[in-house]
Amino acid sequence: MDVDLTEAGLLAIDWSAEHNTLISIPEDSGDWLGHQVVVQPHWTLSQVYAKDTFIGSNVPEEADQVLFFNGTYFLLQAEGYDQWVAQADDELKSADHHIIPPGVGSFIQRPEGAESIELMLTGEARASAFAQPLVAGYNLLASPRPIDLDFDSRALLLSDGFLGSRDPDAADQIQLWQGDNNPSQLVYESYFLLDAGDGHQHWTEIGPDLPNVNATKLFRGNRAFFLKRSGPSRLDYLIPAID
């Protein structure tokens, strides 16, 4: 939203904004007259990861870290500093207001010996369709809703335009971190979209048995995961609305 141009009766859209999911209003979107538009503020790094909950330090490895696909942040608390900063930022500028775009996943890496903590976030859970553009290669994603989802409800099947193959390396893949469930298992559990003819077209765990896991709710509402897109980017990908 373009705040400077928005006024009573007029909502202005900044089409150059970094986190847009469209570059223009689709021509087949119909008449918007009489429709309601909900405008919500973005969540930021310090809102999701409250500083008084985490451990800070002037040494990144001794502080809590938040890992995004395109960068890592740590909690700097030393010599008058009390802020999240990008680990690659030599100037140590505050990243407290760094925007976490909707649907973007992250991992928390706690320093050795840190106790377990729980985070509580409150807000309005959306039931409408959710745009989650996917690029070719790896995408670190979060759930759009605080509920567990399966491959079908996330629209990740062959019929939804995803790429399957007999060869896991040629198919779209899902990778789930297992350290959350068992701290001793510092590995990913990997799945791929099998396409081996009728009766063998489903998501399955990489391994010898090839079980059909389409209806398994592997996507937890409070966990991030990797989606490896072996096909081209899917900038029009939508997670369906809840009926």
N, C-alpha and C positions, 0 to 999 in steps of 0.2 A: 504494500500500500504506500502511495506517495502522500505522506502526512502533510506536506506543505500545500498541496493542491486539493486535498480533501476538505470539504465543507458541508454544511447542512444540505442534505438532498443530493450530494455528489460524492461518490467514492472513487478516487483516482487510483489507478494501478500503475506501479512503476515496473514496466516490462523488462527493464535492465537489471532488476534486483537479482542477487546471486542465487537465492534459494527458490526462485520461481520453478514451478513444475510445468508451465506452459509459456510460450513466447507470444501468444495472442489468444483472444477468445475464439474458440472454434466456430466456424461459419454455421455449423448445424446445431448450435446450442439453443436455438429457438429464441423466443421472446422472453426477456428477463423481467418485464414489467410486472410488478406485484410480487416478485420473489423476495425472500429475505436473504440477507448476506450476514454471516457471523464473522466478526473480526476478533481474533484472539492474539494477545502478545506472544512473542517467542519466549521459550524457556531459555535461561542462560546458565552458564557453567556454575556460578555460585548459588543459583536458585536450586538446581537439581542436587548439587553436591555442596551442602552447607558447610562452611569452613569450620564452624565450631564442632562439627561431628568427626572431622578427619584429623590426621596427624600431619603437622607441618615441620619443615626443616629447611636449612639452606643447602642441604645435600639431597638431590633428587631421589637417590636410592633409599634414603632414610625417611622420606615423606610419602604420603599417599599420592598416587599418580592416576590420572584418567587418560586412557588410551583410546583415541579415535583412529580411523584408518589413515587420516592425513596428518596426524600429529599427536604428541603427548604433552600433557600438562601436569605440573606438580604443585603442591601447596607450599609456597614459600612463607615461612614464618621465622624471621630473624632480623635483628637490627632495624626495627621499625617497619618491616614488611609483614603483611598479613593478607596474602592474595594468591590466587591461582596465576601461574605464569607458564608460558610455553617453554618447554625444555630447550628448544632451539633458539630462544630469544636471549641474546647476550645483554640486552638492555633491561631485562626483567620487568617489562611493562605489565600492568595488571591485565589479566584475561578474565576477570570476574564476569564481565558482560559479554563474553564470547557466546554467540548464539549456537544452540544445539538445534539444528533443523528437525522438523517432525520426521520421524521414521529413521533417523540416523542412530546407529548403535554405538556403544562404547563399552570398554572394560575398565574395571578398577583393579589396580595392582597395589596391594597393601605392603608396607615394609615388614621385614621379618619380625615376628613376635607380636604383631598387632592383633588385638582382640577382634572378634566378629562384631559387626554392627548391623543395624537395620535402618533402612531409609523409608520414610513415609512421604509420598507425594499425593496431593489432592488436586482435583480438577474435574472438568466435565469430560466424560467418556463419549467419544463421537460414535455414532452408528452409521453415518453416511460412508459412501465409497471413499477410499483413501489413495491418493496419488503417491507412488513411491518409485520415481525414475531409477532405472538400473543401467549401469554402464557395463561394457564388456570387461570381463575380468572379475576381480573381487569387489564385493559390496559388503560393508559391515552395517547390518540392519537391526532395527528395533521393531517391536510390535506396535501397531497403531492403537491398540486397545489393551486394557489390563486384563485380558483373558487369554487362555491357551488356545492355539489354533492348529489345525492340521493342514496338510498340503492342499486339500480340496478347498477349504474355507479361505485359504490364502491365494487361491487361483494360480497354483504353480504347476498344473498338469500339462500334458502334451496338448490337450484341447485349448489351453489358455495361451499357447504360443511358445512354450518352453521347449528346449532342445534335448531330445533323448538320443541314446545310442547304446549299443552293446558294450562299447568301450567307455569306462568311467571318465577317462581323460578327455573324451570328445563330447561328453554330455554336460548339462548343467549340474552343479553340485551344491550341496548344503553341508556346512561344517559347524558342529556344535562343540563348544568347549566343555570338557568333562570335569575340570577342576572345581566347578561350583558344587557338583554333587559329591565328589570325593577328592579332597585336597591332594591325595597321593597319586591321582590320575591326571597328570599334566599333559594331556593329549586331546586331540580333536576326534570326535566320532563323525565319520563322513558318510554321506548318502549321495546317490546319483540317480538321474532319471533314465530308467531302462526303457529302451525301445527295441524289442527283439521280435516284433510281430504280434499278432492277435494273442491275447492272454498273457503277454509278457510286456506290458506297457504301463509301468508304474514306478514310483519312487521306491528305492530299496537301499539297504545298507551295503556298503562296499564289503564284499566277502563272498563265501562260496554258496550261501543258501538263497540269496536274492528274495527275501520276503517282501510282500506288498505292504508298505507303510503309509499309503495315501491317507488313510483315516486315522493315523496315529497323531496325537496332539503333541508334536515335538517342539513346537514354537511356543515357549512359555511367555506369558504376558509381561514378565519382568526380567527377561534375559535377551541379550543380543546374540546374533549369529552371523556367520559368513555365508553369502550366496556367491558362488563362482559362476558367472555367466560365460559359458563357452561360445554361445552365439553372439550376435551383434547386440548393441545397446537396446534396451527397451524403455525408452523415455516416456512411453504412454502406459506403463504398467499400472493397473489399478487393483487394489484389494477390495473385494465387493462389500457392499453395504450389508449390515445385519438386518435380516428380515424381521 
